[in-house]
Amino acid sequence: MAQEGGYYRFFALNLFMFFMLTLVLANNYLLMFVGWEGVGLASYLFDRVLLLKDSAANAGKKPSLSIALVTLLLDRHVPLDSAFRNAEL
């Protein structure tokens, strides 16, 4: 594995898993928002930037756009200031 290229892609996968666990295990809206944004960022990095094949990078457009759309809807439905007000830190 050390001789293969693209060793950095495994770190992007770990980043995605960290944010997915943050999203799933969140107990308030603020932590859920952080997890959702992190999943979007890690998905974008893994699909569009770190994959070597052009067809795989082009296939990453749909998940990135759908995550961005749901982020906009989530921001509109659950304002972030209410998440800060009710956050249990």
N, C-alpha and C positions, 0 to 999 in steps of 0.2 A: 504494500500500500504506500510506502514511502517513495517508491519510484514512480508511481502514477501521478499524473498532473491533476489539478483540481482538488487538492486536499482541503482547501478553504471552504469547499461546498458543504462539508460535514459540519462546520461551525454554523453555517446558515441554517442547516436543518435543526441543530440544537437550539438556536435562537428562536426558530419557529415553534419548537416544542415548549420552550419556556413560556412564550407568550400565549400559546394555546392553553397551557395549564393555568396561567394567570387568568385568562378569560373564563375558564370553566370553574375554577375554584374561588372566583371573586364573590365577596359577600356584600358589596355595595356598588353603586353605579360608577363611582370614580375608578375603582380598580377594574371593573368590567370595561370601561372606556379605554383605559390604558392597555388592557389585554387585547381589545379589538384593534386598536391602532397598531399595536405591535405585531399582531397577526397579519395585518395588511402590509406593513413594512417588510416583514420577513418573507411574506409571499411574493411581494414585488421583487425583492432582492434575489430570491431563489429562482423565480420563474423568468424574469426578464434580464437580469444582469449576470447571474452566475452560471446559467446553462450555456453550453458551448454550441449546440445546434441551433440554427436559425428557426427551424420549424418548432422547436420546443419553446424558444423565446417568444415566437409569435402566438403560440397557444396560451401563453401566460397573460395575454391582453384581457381575455374575458374575466378571469378571476380577479384581476386587479381592478377592472372597471366595476365589477359587481361589489367588491369590498368598498370601493370609494362611494358608490351609490348608497349602500346601506349605512356607511358612516355619515353621510349627509342626512339621511332619514333619522338616524339615531340621534344626531346632534339636534335636529329639529324637534324630535319627540321628547327627549330627555335633556333639557338644558344643563349645561355643565355647572352652572352656578347652583342649581338645586343639588347636584351631586356633591359639590363642596360643602353645602350647608348640612347635608345629612351624612357626611362621611364619618366613619368611626375609625379614627387613626390611632 
